[in-house]
Amino acid sequence: MNDIVSKLEEKMPVRLNEPMSRHTTFKIGGAADVFAMPQTAENVLFAVSLCREKNVPYYIVGNGSNLLVKDKGFRGVIIRPDLKELSIDGNKITAGAGTMLGAVARLAADNSLTGMEFASGIPGTTGGGVCMNAGAYGGELKDIIETVKILTREGEIKNISCEEAAFGYRTSGIMKTGAIVLETVFVLEKGDKEAILNKMNTLNTQRREKQPLEYPSAGSTFKRPEGYFAGKLIDDCGLRGFSVGDAQVSEKHCGFVINKGDATAAEVLELMEKVSEKVMEKFGVKLEPEVRVIGE
Ligand SMILES: Cc1cc2nc3c(=O)[nH]c(=O)nc-3n(C[C@H](O)[C@H](O)[C@H](O)COP(=O)(O)OP(=O)(O)OC[C@H]3O[C@@H](n4cnc5c(N)ncnc54)[C@H](O)[C@@H]3O)c2cc1C
């Protein structure tokens, strides 16, 4: 591992034994052996190639807003692509994987471009959001994507179209093939700046009213099962406020598991398992986690 670390350090900022609780919105997670922050596409490729060559496990993160890292942390290298390109050309915005969706949405609004309001309150990066096909209030990122620059598993950097990215509900071909998002071109429409800002404000007020934003979480814990709402099923099982240690089904929104203070990943996972069991028992519906779980 020392060999890898010194090679990475030549090209990018690196932290050792880095607590992942600092890099997840759940504020949970043991330490990663190595946390590397490449700032160019070439250095993302360098980090990934090095890990592959040395047979060291690696995992890509964005803002950690859909991530649960287990309590003993991650053996290997966490790579966070800090690609911060953000530019606009007519009705198109090019955003590096490390730019926050909120910042892209704000740039769109400032330039009277409509179509991205739905994403302004999603606390993830463009890379994580595109990979997950993040969505809210009837919109999904796939609706506004023209092309995505990816690094394939085979080590090729290339542009793919929205169709080639094979987006689905909270998933994509990018995620399934283990490719990495480097940059995304969003295509938006001319609109009225005040109306765009008003819509963003309204949606974000709605979020604050309905979601437990005052507690650390990873957003919706489970995917929406077809024909149902996870939060409603959980509520109808009488599990509002149900806790395991400091992990709790939010009293405000049953679709969220929150960290009341010092929750561990083990507590969150036990809570998720108990909730899934109860929902299966009562309604025969299988809840699938939306949150990505890594580590040991
Ligand atoms: C309060 C709150 C509200 C939320 N509301 C919503 C919502 O309305 N809609 C919604 O869809 N989500 C929501 N989320 C979940 C989360 O914000 C989104 O899924 C977001 O897109 C994740 O982005 P991230 O950068 O944090 O990714 P991370 O959590 O860091 O990673 C998520 C997944 O993406 C992968 N990934 C990250 N970066 C890249 C990359 N560059 N290339 C390839 N793969 C990558 C990771 O490997 C992982 O599998 C919410 C979360 C919170 C905490």
The ligand as a MOL file (V3000), in Angstrom:
LIG
                    3D

  0  0  0     0  0            999 V3000
M  V30 BEGIN CTAB
M  V30 COUNTS 53 58 0 0 0
M  V30 BEGIN ATOM
M  V30 1 C -31.3880 15.1910 2.5980 0
M  V30 2 C -31.2350 14.3930 1.3360 0
M  V30 3 C -32.1690 14.5390 0.3090 0
M  V30 4 C -32.0310 13.7880 -0.8700 0
M  V30 5 N -32.9480 13.9680 -1.8570 0
M  V30 6 C -32.8350 13.2630 -3.0000 0
M  V30 7 C -33.7630 13.4370 -4.0590 0
M  V30 8 O -34.6960 14.2360 -3.9840 0
M  V30 9 N -33.6090 12.6920 -5.1700 0
M  V30 10 C -32.5870 11.7930 -5.3120 0
M  V30 11 O -32.4750 11.1520 -6.3700 0
M  V30 12 N -31.6790 11.6250 -4.3290 0
M  V30 13 C -31.7720 12.3300 -3.1880 0
M  V30 14 N -30.8590 12.1530 -2.1880 0
M  V30 15 C -29.7940 11.1460 -2.3490 0
M  V30 16 C -28.4950 11.6830 -2.9870 0
M  V30 17 O -28.3350 13.0690 -2.7310 0
M  V30 18 C -28.4540 11.4350 -4.4980 0
M  V30 19 O -28.5350 10.0660 -4.8050 0
M  V30 20 C -27.1730 12.0150 -5.1100 0
M  V30 21 O -27.2950 11.9870 -6.4920 0
M  V30 22 C -25.9080 11.2500 -4.7030 0
M  V30 23 O -24.7980 11.9980 -5.1310 0
M  V30 24 P -23.4190 11.9550 -4.3230 0
M  V30 25 O -22.4530 12.7950 -5.0670 0
M  V30 26 O -23.6250 12.2880 -2.9180 0
M  V30 27 O -23.0380 10.4260 -4.5220 0
M  V30 28 P -22.4540 9.4110 -3.4340 0
M  V30 29 O -23.4370 9.2250 -2.3370 0
M  V30 30 O -21.0860 9.8120 -3.0630 0
M  V30 31 O -22.4150 8.0790 -4.3130 0
M  V30 32 C -23.6330 7.4770 -4.7360 0
M  V30 33 C -23.3100 6.4350 -5.8120 0
M  V30 34 O -22.8000 7.1160 -6.9520 0
M  V30 35 C -21.4980 6.5950 -7.2860 0
M  V30 36 N -20.6990 7.7130 -7.7800 0
M  V30 37 C -20.4140 8.8770 -7.1580 0
M  V30 38 N -19.6930 9.6680 -7.9690 0
M  V30 39 C -19.5070 8.9840 -9.1300 0
M  V30 40 C -18.8470 9.2460 -10.3540 0
M  V30 41 N -18.2120 10.3990 -10.5640 0
M  V30 42 N -18.8750 8.2950 -11.3190 0
M  V30 43 C -19.5020 7.1160 -11.1270 0
M  V30 44 N -20.1380 6.8040 -9.9880 0
M  V30 45 C -20.1600 7.7420 -8.9990 0
M  V30 46 C -20.9560 5.9960 -6.0130 0
M  V30 47 O -20.0130 4.9950 -6.2950 0
M  V30 48 C -22.2330 5.4410 -5.3860 0
M  V30 49 O -22.5660 4.1920 -5.9420 0
M  V30 50 C -30.9610 12.8880 -1.0120 0
M  V30 51 C -30.0070 12.7740 0.0230 0
M  V30 52 C -30.1460 13.5060 1.1750 0
M  V30 53 C -29.1140 13.3720 2.2640 0
M  V30 END ATOM
M  V30 BEGIN BOND
M  V30 1 1 1 2
M  V30 2 1 2 3
M  V30 3 2 2 52
M  V30 4 2 3 4
M  V30 5 1 4 5
M  V30 6 1 4 50
M  V30 7 2 5 6
M  V30 8 1 6 7
M  V30 9 1 6 13
M  V30 10 2 7 8
M  V30 11 1 7 9
M  V30 12 1 9 10
M  V30 13 2 10 11
M  V30 14 1 10 12
M  V30 15 2 12 13
M  V30 16 1 13 14
M  V30 17 1 14 15
M  V30 18 1 14 50
M  V30 19 1 15 16
M  V30 20 1 16 17
M  V30 21 1 16 18
M  V30 22 1 18 19
M  V30 23 1 18 20
M  V30 24 1 20 21
M  V30 25 1 20 22
M  V30 26 1 22 23
M  V30 27 1 23 24
M  V30 28 2 24 25
M  V30 29 1 24 26
M  V30 30 1 24 27
M  V30 31 1 27 28
M  V30 32 2 28 29
M  V30 33 1 28 30
M  V30 34 1 28 31
M  V30 35 1 31 32
M  V30 36 1 32 33
M  V30 37 1 33 34
M  V30 38 1 33 48
M  V30 39 1 34 35
M  V30 40 1 35 36
M  V30 41 1 35 46
M  V30 42 1 36 37
M  V30 43 1 36 45
M  V30 44 2 37 38
M  V30 45 1 38 39
M  V30 46 1 39 40
M  V30 47 2 39 45
M  V30 48 1 40 41
M  V30 49 2 40 42
M  V30 50 1 42 43
M  V30 51 2 43 44
M  V30 52 1 44 45
M  V30 53 1 46 47
M  V30 54 1 46 48
M  V30 55 1 48 49
M  V30 56 2 50 51
M  V30 57 1 51 52
M  V30 58 1 52 53
M  V30 END BOND
M  V30 END CTAB
M  END
